[in-house]
Amino acid sequence: MTDDLSKALASTVRAAREERALTVAALADVSGVSRAMISKVEHAEAQPTAALLAKLSGALGLTLSELIARAEGATAHLARRDEQPVWTDPETGYTRRAVSPSASTALELVEVELPPGAEVAYPAQAYRFINQQIWILSGRLRFVEGDQVHELDAGDCLQLGPPADCVFVNPTGAPCRYLVVLDKLAVAR
């Protein structure tokens, strides 16, 4: 992550927290992230991981893509590939490309590349306001959804159930690429 994006992300997390009239302590209670870590993120003193950002964005009622798009100040209706925001998790090397134009408010497409042997966990709260499908583009993905384990191969598409703690696992020696489709309005319907 660039220094500029780290600073913008810090300001975005703080602004989203303040928009919701949450103190750092209240956000810590809702997200399960310590007050000290939230303070470090908000002051750009720590490079947050995917799991940490998922907890914060879920607690703020945002998807991870929305959080990153807000940080970049983007409002475009066309997302050219070379301009699509790409974020890499510093802990796992997991790469996330926000495919959808930033002006999209209800539907998001996110392309992910999960390195060999990598695991990324997301808490149930990150899924509480979205309907989600995962379509495997290449490789193999083991997706743990609560107590269920789904073994997915290229071409498979999974509709997620009710919010549950989830883990994306690449059990192979080759990268796994998949598309995540998020429908934020489907939950409200």
N, CA and C atoms as an extended XYZ file, in Angstrom:
567
Properties=species:S:1:pos:R:3:atomname:S:1:resname:S:1:resid:I:1 pbc="F F F"
N         0.851       -1.161        0.000 N   MET     1
C         0.000        0.000        0.000 CA  MET     1
C         0.901        1.229        0.000 C   MET     1
N         0.555        2.236       -0.814 N   THR     2
C         1.358        3.442       -0.856 CA  THR     2
C         1.132        4.257        0.400 C   THR     2
N         2.086        5.164        0.691 N   ASP     3
C         1.929        6.043        1.851 CA  ASP     3
C         0.681        6.899        1.710 C   ASP     3
N         0.425        7.384        0.469 N   ASP     4
C        -0.765        8.214        0.233 CA  ASP     4
C        -2.037        7.432        0.513 C   ASP     4
N        -2.104        6.171        0.068 N   LEU     5
C        -3.299        5.360        0.317 CA  LEU     5
C        -3.436        5.048        1.798 C   LEU     5
N        -2.325        4.784        2.475 N   SER     6
C        -2.371        4.530        3.921 CA  SER     6
C        -2.944        5.734        4.652 C   SER     6
N        -2.496        6.925        4.290 N   LYS     7
C        -2.989        8.146        4.929 CA  LYS     7
C        -4.460        8.376        4.600 C   LYS     7
N        -4.828        8.158        3.339 N   ALA     8
C        -6.227        8.341        2.939 CA  ALA     8
C        -7.125        7.323        3.623 C   ALA     8
N        -6.656        6.095        3.753 N   LEU     9
C        -7.424        5.053        4.433 CA  LEU     9
C        -7.593        5.402        5.914 C   LEU     9
N        -6.560        5.937        6.516 N   ALA    10
C        -6.626        6.362        7.919 CA  ALA    10
C        -7.709        7.426        8.088 C   ALA    10
N        -7.700        8.431        7.220 N   SER    11
C        -8.704        9.500        7.284 CA  SER    11
C       -10.102        8.964        7.017 C   SER    11
N       -10.218        8.016        6.098 N   THR    12
C       -11.521        7.448        5.738 CA  THR    12
C       -12.110        6.656        6.888 C   THR    12
N       -11.303        5.841        7.552 N   VAL    13
C       -11.796        5.070        8.704 CA  VAL    13
C       -12.259        6.028        9.796 C   VAL    13
N       -11.458        7.036       10.073 N   ARG    14
C       -11.823        8.005       11.111 CA  ARG    14
C       -13.108        8.739       10.733 C   ARG    14
N       -13.210        9.196        9.472 N   ALA    15
C       -14.410        9.928        9.024 CA  ALA    15
C       -15.653        9.039        9.084 C   ALA    15
N       -15.536        7.789        8.658 N   ALA    16
C       -16.683        6.863        8.700 CA  ALA    16
C       -17.106        6.611       10.140 C   ALA    16
N       -16.146        6.488       11.037 N   ARG    17
C       -16.458        6.289       12.459 CA  ARG    17
C       -17.184        7.518       13.001 C   ARG    17
N       -16.670        8.696       12.686 N   GLU    18
C       -17.276        9.937       13.187 CA  GLU    18
C       -18.658       10.176       12.583 C   GLU    18
N       -18.860        9.817       11.278 N   GLU    19
C       -20.178        9.941       10.638 CA  GLU    19
C       -21.236        9.152       11.399 C   GLU    19
N       -20.813        8.050       11.993 N   ARG    20
C       -21.728        7.170       12.726 CA  ARG    20
C       -21.765        7.497       14.213 C   ARG    20
N       -21.121        8.615       14.584 N   ALA    21
C       -21.069        9.079       15.976 CA  ALA    21
C       -20.532        7.991       16.915 C   ALA    21
N       -19.519        7.258       16.435 N   LEU    22
C       -18.893        6.217       17.250 CA  LEU    22
C       -17.582        6.733       17.833 C   LEU    22
N       -17.350        6.434       19.088 N   THR    23
C       -16.044        6.695       19.671 CA  THR    23
C       -15.121        5.549       19.240 C   THR    23
N       -13.846        5.713       19.478 N   VAL    24
C       -12.907        4.623       19.200 CA  VAL    24
C       -13.287        3.405       20.033 C   VAL    24
N       -13.668        3.640       21.283 N   ALA    25
C       -14.051        2.532       22.175 CA  ALA    25
C       -15.299        1.815       21.642 C   ALA    25
N       -16.277        2.574       21.151 N   ALA    26
C       -17.499        1.961       20.620 CA  ALA    26
C       -17.195        1.154       19.364 C   ALA    26
N       -16.341        1.688       18.487 N   LEU    27
C       -15.965        0.936       17.285 CA  LEU    27
C       -15.203       -0.325       17.674 C   LEU    27
N       -14.367       -0.237       18.687 N   ALA    28
C       -13.630       -1.410       19.172 CA  ALA    28
C       -14.606       -2.481       19.655 C   ALA    28
N       -15.631       -2.068       20.407 N   ASP    29
C       -16.630       -3.024       20.905 CA  ASP    29
C       -17.373       -3.701       19.767 C   ASP    29
N       -17.775       -2.928       18.747 N   VAL    30
C       -18.561       -3.462       17.632 CA  VAL    30
C       -17.707       -4.325       16.703 C   VAL    30
N       -16.470       -3.916       16.479 N   SER    31
C       -15.620       -4.596       15.490 CA  SER    31
C       -14.781       -5.734       16.058 C   SER    31
N       -14.499       -5.688       17.349 N   GLY    32
C       -13.600       -6.683       17.928 CA  GLY    32
C       -12.134       -6.338       17.710 C   GLY    32
N       -11.862       -5.123       17.238 N   VAL    33
C       -10.492       -4.640       17.036 CA  VAL    33
C       -10.152       -3.761       18.240 C   VAL    33
N        -8.957       -3.893       18.760 N   SER    34
C        -8.579       -3.128       19.952 CA  SER    34
C        -8.571       -1.627       19.682 C   SER    34
N        -8.802       -0.865       20.727 N   ARG    35
C        -8.761        0.599       20.606 CA  ARG    35
C        -7.383        1.055       20.145 C   ARG    35
N        -6.343        0.411       20.655 N   ALA    36
C        -4.974        0.789       20.279 CA  ALA    36
C        -4.747        0.586       18.781 C   ALA    36
N        -5.242       -0.551       18.243 N   MET    37
C        -5.048       -0.806       16.813 CA  MET    37
C        -5.866        0.166       15.970 C   MET    37
N        -7.097        0.462       16.397 N   ILE    38
C        -7.909        1.431       15.646 CA  ILE    38
C        -7.204        2.781       15.623 C   ILE    38
N        -6.659        3.181       16.749 N   SER    39
C        -5.921        4.444       16.817 CA  SER    39
C        -4.722        4.429       15.868 C   SER    39
N        -3.993        3.314       15.835 N   LYS    40
C        -2.850        3.206       14.919 CA  LYS    40
C        -3.301        3.290       13.465 C   LYS    40
N        -4.415        2.623       13.126 N   VAL    41
C        -4.937        2.672       11.750 CA  VAL    41
C        -5.348        4.097       11.412 C   VAL    41
N        -6.069        4.756       12.323 N   GLU    42
C        -6.550        6.113       12.070 CA  GLU    42
C        -5.437        7.150       12.000 C   GLU    42
N        -4.280        6.822       12.540 N   HIS    43
C        -3.135        7.736       12.473 CA  HIS    43
C        -2.089        7.263       11.457 C   HIS    43
N        -2.450        6.272       10.647 N   ALA    44
C        -1.570        5.716        9.606 CA  ALA    44
C        -0.251        5.220       10.190 C   ALA    44
N        -0.331        4.666       11.400 N   GLU    45
C         0.860        4.130       12.066 CA  GLU    45
C         0.964        2.620       11.911 C   GLU    45
N        -0.069        2.007       11.329 N   ALA    46
C        -0.063        0.557       11.110 CA  ALA    46
C        -0.646        0.279        9.735 C   ALA    46
N        -0.069       -0.695        9.064 N   GLN    47
C        -0.604       -1.118        7.769 CA  GLN    47
C        -1.603       -2.243        8.034 C   GLN    47
N        -2.916       -1.953        7.899 N   PRO    48
C        -3.933       -2.949        8.263 CA  PRO    48
C        -3.983       -4.130        7.301 C   PRO    48
N        -4.295       -5.288        7.862 N   THR    49
C        -4.455       -6.507        7.059 CA  THR    49
C        -5.878       -6.585        6.527 C   THR    49
N        -6.126       -7.531        5.632 N   ALA    50
C        -7.467       -7.744        5.089 CA  ALA    50
C        -8.445       -8.095        6.201 C   ALA    50
N        -8.041       -8.962        7.103 N   ALA    51
C        -8.925       -9.374        8.195 CA  ALA    51
C        -9.287       -8.185        9.082 C   ALA    51
N        -8.322       -7.339        9.386 N   LEU    52
C        -8.577       -6.176       10.223 CA  LEU    52
C        -9.505       -5.194        9.514 C   LEU    52
N        -9.236       -4.907        8.236 N   LEU    53
C       -10.094       -3.988        7.490 CA  LEU    53
C       -11.504       -4.546        7.332 C   LEU    53
N       -11.630       -5.860        7.194 N   ALA    54
C       -12.963       -6.479        7.092 CA  ALA    54
C       -13.748       -6.260        8.379 C   ALA    54
N       -13.082       -6.401        9.521 N   LYS    55
C       -13.759       -6.172       10.796 CA  LYS    55
C       -14.202       -4.718       10.925 C   LYS    55
N       -13.313       -3.798       10.564 N   LEU    56
C       -13.653       -2.379       10.669 CA  LEU    56
C       -14.735       -1.982        9.676 C   LEU    56
N       -14.582       -2.398        8.421 N   SER    57
C       -15.580       -2.009        7.410 CA  SER    57
C       -16.940       -2.599        7.747 C   SER    57
N       -16.984       -3.850        8.192 N   GLY    58
C       -18.248       -4.478        8.575 CA  GLY    58
C       -18.910       -3.741        9.720 C   GLY    58
N       -18.122       -3.336       10.710 N   ALA    59
C       -18.667       -2.608       11.851 CA  ALA    59
C       -19.158       -1.221       11.450 C   ALA    59
N       -18.580       -0.673       10.376 N   LEU    60
C       -18.982        0.643        9.885 CA  LEU    60
C       -20.096        0.561        8.841 C   LEU    60
N       -20.533       -0.675        8.507 N   GLY    61
C       -21.603       -0.845        7.529 CA  GLY    61
C       -21.146       -0.626        6.103 C   GLY    61
N       -19.857       -0.839        5.848 N   LEU    62
C       -19.277       -0.672        4.516 CA  LEU    62
C       -18.639       -1.979        4.074 C   LEU    62
N       -18.550       -2.178        2.771 N   THR    63
C       -17.753       -3.292        2.280 CA  THR    63
C       -16.304       -2.825        2.229 C   THR    63
N       -15.389       -3.759        2.124 N   LEU    64
C       -13.977       -3.403        2.028 CA  LEU    64
C       -13.731       -2.546        0.789 C   LEU    64
N       -14.402       -2.877       -0.323 N   SER    65
C       -14.253       -2.087       -1.556 CA  SER    65
C       -14.720       -0.654       -1.353 C   SER    65
N       -15.840       -0.477       -0.661 N   GLU    66
C       -16.341        0.876       -0.397 CA  GLU    66
C       -15.341        1.670        0.427 C   GLU    66
N       -14.777        1.033        1.430 N   LEU    67
C       -13.807        1.703        2.282 CA  LEU    67
C       -12.605        2.170        1.454 C   LEU    67
N       -12.095        1.287        0.604 N   ILE    68
C       -10.932        1.635       -0.229 CA  ILE    68
C       -11.304        2.696       -1.265 C   ILE    68
N       -12.476        2.560       -1.895 N   ALA    69
C       -12.910        3.552       -2.887 CA  ALA    69
C       -13.061        4.928       -2.247 C   ALA    69
N       -13.624        4.970       -1.045 N   ARG    70
C       -13.745        6.255       -0.334 CA  ARG    70
C       -12.373        6.843       -0.072 C   ARG    70
N       -11.435        5.995        0.310 N   ALA    71
C       -10.079        6.469        0.578 CA  ALA    71
C        -9.444        7.065       -0.670 C   ALA    71
N        -9.780        6.493       -1.811 N   GLU    72
C        -9.208        6.996       -3.066 CA  GLU    72
C       -10.000        8.166       -3.632 C   GLU    72
N       -11.154        8.476       -3.019 N   GLY    73
C       -11.960        9.604       -3.467 CA  GLY    73
C       -12.541        9.413       -4.852 C   GLY    73
N       -12.756        8.180       -5.235 N   ALA    74
C       -13.217        7.883       -6.590 CA  ALA    74
C       -14.744        7.932       -6.695 C   ALA    74
N       -15.231        8.444       -7.843 N   THR    75
C       -16.673        8.489       -8.115 CA  THR    75
C       -16.950        8.217       -9.591 C   THR    75
N       -16.174        7.400      -10.221 N   ALA    76
C       -16.281        7.153      -11.664 CA  ALA    76
C       -17.381        6.159      -12.012 C   ALA    76
N       -17.894        6.277      -13.234 N   HIS    77
C       -18.892        5.343      -13.756 CA  HIS    77
C       -18.248        4.310      -14.681 C   HIS    77
N       -16.971        4.499      -15.008 N   LEU    78
C       -16.216        3.563      -15.833 CA  LEU    78
C       -14.944        3.215      -15.085 C   LEU    78
N       -14.657        1.939      -14.981 N   ALA    79
C       -13.446        1.494      -14.293 CA  ALA    79
C       -12.549        0.758      -15.278 C   ALA    79
N       -11.595        1.460      -15.842 N   ARG    80
C       -10.639        0.836      -16.752 CA  ARG    80
C        -9.672       -0.001      -15.923 C   ARG    80
N        -9.267       -1.153      -16.477 N   ARG    81
C        -8.457       -2.102      -15.708 CA  ARG    81
C        -7.231       -1.459      -15.075 C   ARG    81
N        -6.518       -0.641      -15.825 N   ASP    82
C        -5.292       -0.064      -15.268 CA  ASP    82
C        -5.563        1.030      -14.237 C   ASP    82
N        -6.831        1.402      -14.047 N   GLU    83
C        -7.196        2.407      -13.046 CA  GLU    83
C        -7.966        1.798      -11.863 C   GLU    83
N        -8.246        0.502      -11.920 N   GLN    84
C        -8.985       -0.149      -10.849 CA  GLN    84
C        -8.090       -0.273       -9.613 C   GLN    84
N        -8.620        0.120       -8.460 N   PRO    85
C        -7.807        0.044       -7.241 CA  PRO    85
C        -7.431       -1.397       -6.905 C   PRO    85
N        -6.155       -1.608       -6.644 N   VAL    86
C        -5.648       -2.921       -6.240 CA  VAL    86
C        -5.036       -2.757       -4.861 C   VAL    86
N        -5.423       -3.643       -3.975 N   TRP    87
C        -4.901       -3.611       -2.609 CA  TRP    87
C        -4.331       -4.986       -2.298 C   TRP    87
N        -3.166       -5.009       -1.671 N   THR    88
C        -2.523       -6.268       -1.296 CA  THR    88
C        -2.421       -6.353        0.218 C   THR    88
N        -2.897       -7.462        0.761 N   ASP    89
C        -2.830       -7.701        2.199 CA  ASP    89
C        -1.363       -7.892        2.579 C   ASP    89
N        -0.837       -7.078        3.489 N   PRO    90
C         0.578       -7.193        3.850 CA  PRO    90
C         0.920       -8.504        4.555 C   PRO    90
N        -0.079       -9.153        5.126 N   GLU    91
C         0.172      -10.389        5.871 CA  GLU    91
C         0.210      -11.625        4.984 C   GLU    91
N        -0.709      -11.723        4.013 N   THR    92
C        -0.835      -12.954        3.217 CA  THR    92
C        -0.435      -12.808        1.753 C   THR    92
N        -0.336      -11.569        1.254 N   GLY    93
C        -0.061      -11.359       -0.165 CA  GLY    93
C        -1.317      -11.450       -1.017 C   GLY    93
N        -2.453      -11.644       -0.380 N   TYR    94
C        -3.755      -11.688       -1.057 CA  TYR    94
C        -3.959      -10.367       -1.773 C   TYR    94
N        -4.349      -10.427       -3.061 N   THR    95
C        -4.537       -9.214       -3.854 CA  THR    95
C        -5.997       -9.064       -4.216 C   THR    95
N        -6.511       -7.870       -4.031 N   ARG    96
C        -7.927       -7.573       -4.229 CA  ARG    96
C        -8.053       -6.409       -5.201 C   ARG    96
N        -8.708       -6.643       -6.339 N   ARG    97
C        -8.922       -5.601       -7.346 CA  ARG    97
C       -10.395       -5.219       -7.326 C   ARG    97
N       -10.699       -3.945       -7.104 N   ALA    98
C       -12.075       -3.448       -7.147 CA  ALA    98
C       -12.426       -3.220       -8.614 C   ALA    98
N       -13.128       -4.173       -9.222 N   VAL    99
C       -13.450       -4.143      -10.644 CA  VAL    99
C       -14.549       -3.126      -10.942 C   VAL    99
N       -15.539       -3.036      -10.082 N   SER   100
C       -16.685       -2.155      -10.319 CA  SER   100
C       -16.283       -0.691      -10.287 C   SER   100
N       -16.971        0.123      -11.101 N   PRO   101
C       -16.753        1.568      -11.006 CA  PRO   101
C       -17.093        2.041       -9.590 C   PRO   101
N       -16.373        3.023       -9.114 N   SER   102
C       -16.562        3.494       -7.741 CA  SER   102
C       -17.936        4.124       -7.520 C   SER   102
N       -18.612        4.549       -8.579 N   ALA   103
C       -19.947        5.141       -8.442 CA  ALA   103
C       -21.011        4.084       -8.172 C   ALA   103
N       -20.677        2.810       -8.349 N   SER   104
C       -21.632        1.737       -8.092 CA  SER   104
C       -21.971        1.716       -6.609 C   SER   104
N       -23.267        1.738       -6.295 N   THR   105
C       -23.660        1.795       -4.897 CA  THR   105
C       -24.320        0.519       -4.399 C   THR   105
N       -24.809       -0.316       -5.294 N   ALA   106
C       -25.527       -1.512       -4.849 CA  ALA   106
C       -24.817       -2.803       -5.199 C   ALA   106
N       -24.111       -2.823       -6.295 N   LEU   107
C       -23.470       -4.041       -6.779 CA  LEU   107
C       -21.971       -3.813       -6.886 C   LEU   107
N       -21.199       -4.779       -6.403 N   GLU   108
C       -19.744       -4.690       -6.499 CA  GLU   108
C       -19.182       -5.980       -7.064 C   GLU   108
N       -18.190       -5.843       -7.929 N   LEU   109
C       -17.415       -6.968       -8.434 CA  LEU   109
C       -15.988       -6.784       -7.933 C   LEU   109
N       -15.451       -7.837       -7.323 N   VAL   110
C       -14.098       -7.785       -6.785 CA  VAL   110
C       -13.345       -9.017       -7.261 C   VAL   110
N       -12.208       -8.802       -7.919 N   GLU   111
C       -11.361       -9.915       -8.362 CA  GLU   111
C       -10.273      -10.122       -7.312 C   GLU   111
N       -10.095      -11.371       -6.911 N   VAL   112
C        -9.121      -11.691       -5.864 CA  VAL   112
C        -8.135      -12.726       -6.381 C   VAL   112
N        -6.879      -12.564       -6.028 N   GLU   113
C        -5.890      -13.616       -6.250 CA  GLU   113
C        -5.350      -14.000       -4.882 C   GLU   113
N        -5.553      -15.269       -4.539 N   LEU   114
C        -5.108      -15.807       -3.255 CA  LEU   114
C        -3.860      -16.642       -3.512 C   LEU   114
N        -2.724      -16.255       -2.941 N   PRO   115
C        -1.475      -16.990       -3.183 CA  PRO   115
C        -1.534      -18.430       -2.671 C   PRO   115
N        -0.671      -19.285       -3.177 N   PRO   116
C        -0.610      -20.673       -2.705 CA  PRO   116
C        -0.446      -20.744       -1.194 C   PRO   116
N        -1.253      -21.585       -0.554 N   GLY   117
C        -1.157      -21.800        0.878 CA  GLY   117
C        -1.720      -20.695        1.757 C   GLY   117
N        -2.217      -19.616        1.162 N   ALA   118
C        -2.714      -18.480        1.951 CA  ALA   118
C        -4.099      -18.745        2.529 C   ALA   118
N        -4.370      -18.109        3.659 N   GLU   119
C        -5.678      -18.160        4.320 CA  GLU   119
C        -6.048      -16.748        4.743 C   GLU   119
N        -7.294      -16.364        4.465 N   VAL   120
C        -7.793      -15.053        4.885 CA  VAL   120
C        -9.139      -15.264        5.561 C   VAL   120
N        -9.251      -14.812        6.813 N   ALA   121
C       -10.484      -14.981        7.585 CA  ALA   121
C       -11.272      -13.675        7.627 C   ALA   121
N       -12.589      -13.801        7.533 N   TYR   122
C       -13.493      -12.656        7.654 CA  TYR   122
C       -14.548      -12.988        8.706 C   TYR   122
N       -14.855      -12.029        9.570 N   PRO   123
C       -15.879      -12.269       10.598 CA  PRO   123
C       -17.281      -12.184        9.998 C   PRO   123
N       -18.236      -12.810       10.657 N   ALA   124
C       -19.635      -12.803       10.201 CA  ALA   124
C       -20.152      -11.393       10.004 C   ALA   124
N       -19.734      -10.457       10.849 N   GLN   125
C       -20.254       -9.093       10.744 CA  GLN   125
C       -19.924       -8.433        9.414 C   GLN   125
N       -18.884       -8.894        8.732 N   ALA   126
C       -18.542       -8.329        7.424 CA  ALA   126
C       -19.572       -8.702        6.367 C   ALA   126
N       -20.404       -9.704        6.655 N   TYR   127
C       -21.400      -10.180        5.691 CA  TYR   127
C       -22.822       -9.817        6.078 C   TYR   127
N       -23.018       -9.076        7.162 N   ARG   128
C       -24.365       -8.871        7.682 CA  ARG   128
C       -25.248       -7.999        6.805 C   ARG   128
N       -24.694       -7.212        5.906 N   PHE   129
C       -25.513       -6.324        5.090 CA  PHE   129
C       -25.335       -6.548        3.583 C   PHE   129
N       -24.807       -7.724        3.209 N   ILE   130
C       -24.614       -8.006        1.785 CA  ILE   130
C       -25.036       -9.423        1.434 C   ILE   130
N       -25.408       -9.594        0.185 N   ASN   131
C       -25.640      -10.897       -0.412 CA  ASN   131
C       -24.398      -11.139       -1.268 C   ASN   131
N       -23.840      -12.332       -1.242 N   GLN   132
C       -22.552      -12.534       -1.890 CA  GLN   132
C       -22.470      -13.875       -2.611 C   GLN   132
N       -21.795      -13.833       -3.775 N   GLN   133
C       -21.473      -15.045       -4.522 CA  GLN   133
C       -19.977      -15.030       -4.825 C   GLN   133
N       -19.415      -16.231       -4.924 N   ILE   134
C       -17.999      -16.387       -5.266 CA  ILE   134
C       -17.929      -17.263       -6.505 C   ILE   134
N       -17.267      -16.777       -7.558 N   TRP   135
C       -17.111      -17.526       -8.807 CA  TRP   135
C       -15.613      -17.764       -9.017 C   TRP   135
N       -15.214      -19.022       -9.075 N   ILE   136
C       -13.801      -19.370       -9.207 CA  ILE   136
C       -13.377      -19.241      -10.672 C   ILE   136
N       -12.375      -18.408      -10.929 N   LEU   137
C       -11.870      -18.188      -12.288 CA  LEU   137
C       -10.763      -19.175      -12.642 C   LEU   137
N        -9.866      -19.425      -11.692 N   SER   138
C        -8.801      -20.413      -11.908 CA  SER   138
C        -8.280      -20.886      -10.564 C   SER   138
N        -7.792      -22.112      -10.547 N   GLY   139
C        -7.249      -22.677       -9.318 CA  GLY   139
C        -8.317      -23.362       -8.489 C   GLY   139
N        -8.013      -23.510       -7.220 N   ARG   140
C        -8.900      -24.226       -6.286 CA  ARG   140
C        -9.016      -23.387       -5.010 C   ARG   140
N       -10.227      -23.323       -4.470 N   LEU   141
C       -10.475      -22.580       -3.239 CA  LEU   141
C       -11.221      -23.466       -2.258 C   LEU   141
N       -10.738      -23.483       -1.042 N   ARG   142
C       -11.482      -24.115        0.053 CA  ARG   142
C       -12.106      -22.944        0.813 C   ARG   142
N       -13.421      -22.918        0.832 N   PHE   143
C       -14.128      -21.836        1.495 CA  PHE   143
C       -14.856      -22.398        2.706 C   PHE   143
N       -14.457      -21.933        3.868 N   VAL   144
C       -15.060      -22.387        5.116 CA  VAL   144
C       -16.085      -21.326        5.523 C   VAL   144
N       -17.343      -21.733        5.558 N   GLU   145
C       -18.455      -20.851        5.872 CA  GLU   145
C       -19.123      -21.376        7.149 C   GLU   145
N       -18.735      -20.808        8.279 N   GLY   146
C       -19.233      -21.345        9.544 CA  GLY   146
C       -18.741      -22.769        9.717 C   GLY   146
N       -19.677      -23.734        9.827 N   ASP   147
C       -19.325      -25.154        9.977 CA  ASP   147
C       -19.207      -25.888        8.651 C   ASP   147
N       -19.569      -25.223        7.544 N   GLN   148
C       -19.531      -25.869        6.228 CA  GLN   148
C       -18.206      -25.611        5.524 C   GLN   148
N       -17.715      -26.633        4.830 N   VAL   149
C       -16.505      -26.495        4.031 CA  VAL   149
C       -16.892      -26.761        2.579 C   VAL   149
N       -16.581      -25.793        1.709 N   HIS   150
C       -16.877      -25.914        0.281 CA  HIS   150
C       -15.554      -26.029       -0.469 C   HIS   150
N       -15.394      -27.082       -1.245 N   GLU   151
C       -14.219      -27.245       -2.102 CA  GLU   151
C       -14.635      -26.772       -3.495 C   GLU   151
N       -14.034      -25.704       -3.988 N   LEU   152
C       -14.456      -25.079       -5.236 CA  LEU   152
C       -13.333      -25.107       -6.267 C   LEU   152
N       -13.695      -25.455       -7.494 N   ASP   153
C       -12.751      -25.492       -8.617 CA  ASP   153
C       -13.155      -24.459       -9.661 C   ASP   153
N       -12.274      -24.217      -10.631 N   ALA   154
C       -12.533      -23.251      -11.702 CA  ALA   154
C       -13.917      -23.495      -12.312 C   ALA   154
N       -14.688      -22.405      -12.426 N   GLY   155
C       -16.026      -22.471      -12.993 CA  GLY   155
C       -17.121      -22.620      -11.950 C   GLY   155
N       -16.792      -23.088      -10.740 N   ASP   156
C       -17.800      -23.234       -9.683 CA  ASP   156
C       -18.209      -21.861       -9.157 C   ASP   156
N       -19.493      -21.736       -8.783 N   CYS   157
C       -20.017      -20.498       -8.216 CA  CYS   157
C       -20.806      -20.838       -6.964 C   CYS   157
N       -20.509      -20.175       -5.859 N   LEU   158
C       -21.139      -20.439       -4.572 CA  LEU   158
C       -21.922      -19.227       -4.102 C   LEU   158
N       -23.179      -19.438       -3.727 N   GLN   159
C       -24.000      -18.416       -3.074 CA  GLN   159
C       -23.801      -18.569       -1.569 C   GLN   159
N       -23.364      -17.516       -0.899 N   LEU   160
C       -23.175      -17.591        0.545 CA  LEU   160
C       -24.514      -17.563        1.259 C   LEU   160
N       -24.559      -18.233        2.396 N   GLY   161
C       -25.760      -18.273        3.218 CA  GLY   161
C       -25.795      -17.103        4.184 C   GLY   161
N       -26.534      -17.276        5.276 N   PRO   162
C       -26.611      -16.225        6.299 CA  PRO   162
C       -25.218      -15.906        6.834 C   PRO   162
N       -25.014      -14.695        7.370 N   PRO   163
C       -23.694      -14.306        7.863 CA  PRO   163
C       -23.091      -15.346        8.815 C   PRO   163
N       -21.845      -15.695        8.531 N   ALA   164
C       -21.079      -16.644        9.350 CA  ALA   164
C       -19.611      -16.268        9.238 C   ALA   164
N       -18.829      -16.640       10.239 N   ASP   165
C       -17.387      -16.452       10.127 CA  ASP   165
C       -16.921      -17.292        8.942 C   ASP   165
N       -16.060      -16.706        8.102 N   CYS   166
C       -15.619      -17.390        6.884 CA  CYS   166
C       -14.099      -17.345        6.761 C   CYS   166
N       -13.560      -18.350        6.069 N   VAL   167
C       -12.125      -18.394        5.792 CA  VAL   167
C       -11.940      -18.810        4.339 C   VAL   167
N       -11.179      -18.013        3.599 N   PHE   168
C       -10.786      -18.323        2.226 CA  PHE   168
C        -9.423      -19.011        2.324 C   PHE   168
N        -9.313      -20.226        1.782 N   VAL   169
C        -8.069      -20.999        1.884 CA  VAL   169
C        -7.665      -21.470        0.493 C   VAL   169
N        -6.405      -21.253        0.142 N   ASN   170
C        -5.867      -21.827       -1.089 CA  ASN   170
C        -5.005      -23.015       -0.658 C   ASN   170
N        -5.537      -24.244       -0.812 N   PRO   171
C        -4.806      -25.421       -0.331 CA  PRO   171
C        -3.770      -25.952       -1.321 C   PRO   171
N        -3.566      -25.240       -2.428 N   THR   172
C        -2.691      -25.753       -3.489 CA  THR   172
C        -1.381      -24.982       -3.573 C   THR   172
N        -0.547      -25.392       -4.510 N   GLY   173
C         0.728      -24.734       -4.768 CA  GLY   173
C         0.646      -23.722       -5.896 C   GLY   173
N        -0.573      -23.424       -6.385 N   ALA   174
C        -0.769      -22.452       -7.472 CA  ALA   174
C        -1.737      -21.370       -6.986 C   ALA   174
N        -1.632      -20.165       -7.540 N   PRO   175
C        -2.571      -19.106       -7.147 CA  PRO   175
C        -4.014      -19.494       -7.481 C   PRO   175
N        -4.937      -18.959       -6.722 N   CYS   176
C        -6.364      -19.123       -6.984 CA  CYS   176
C        -6.937      -17.741       -7.291 C   CYS   176
N        -7.628      -17.619       -8.427 N   ARG   177
C        -8.295      -16.355       -8.792 CA  ARG   177
C        -9.792      -16.569       -8.736 C   ARG   177
N       -10.495      -15.624       -8.136 N   TYR   178
C       -11.944      -15.719       -8.072 CA  TYR   178
C       -12.561      -14.322       -8.103 C   TYR   178
N       -13.832      -14.304       -8.492 N   LEU   179
C       -14.597      -13.076       -8.532 CA  LEU   179
C       -15.625      -13.129       -7.416 C   LEU   179
N       -15.683      -12.072       -6.634 N   VAL   180
C       -16.687      -11.953       -5.581 CA  VAL   180
C       -17.713      -10.935       -6.064 C   VAL   180
N       -18.982      -11.322       -6.030 N   VAL   181
C       -20.075      -10.438       -6.407 CA  VAL   181
C       -20.846      -10.102       -5.138 C   VAL   181
N       -20.925       -8.812       -4.831 N   LEU   182
C       -21.596       -8.344       -3.625 CA  LEU   182
C       -22.813       -7.527       -4.016 C   LEU   182
N       -23.961       -7.885       -3.482 N   ASP   183
C       -25.210       -7.174       -3.719 CA  ASP   183
C       -25.673       -6.613       -2.386 C   ASP   183
N       -25.475       -5.309       -2.197 N   LYS   184
C       -25.807       -4.701       -0.900 CA  LYS   184
C       -27.290       -4.456       -0.718 C   LYS   184
N       -28.023       -4.274       -1.791 N   LEU   185
C       -29.459       -3.985       -1.667 CA  LEU   185
C       -30.278       -5.242       -1.462 C   LEU   185
N       -29.749       -6.388       -1.845 N   ALA   186
C       -30.522       -7.632       -1.742 CA  ALA   186
C       -30.923       -7.902       -0.303 C   ALA   186
N       -30.112       -7.524        0.634 N   VAL   187
C       -30.415       -7.779        2.041 CA  VAL   187
C       -31.581       -6.921        2.497 C   VAL   187
N       -31.692       -5.700        1.945 N   ALA   188
C       -32.751       -4.786        2.350 CA  ALA   188
C       -34.105       -5.129        1.705 C   ALA   188
N       -34.077       -5.887        0.629 N   ARG   189
C       -35.318       -6.179       -0.111 CA  ARG   189
C       -36.249       -7.049        0.660 C   ARG   189
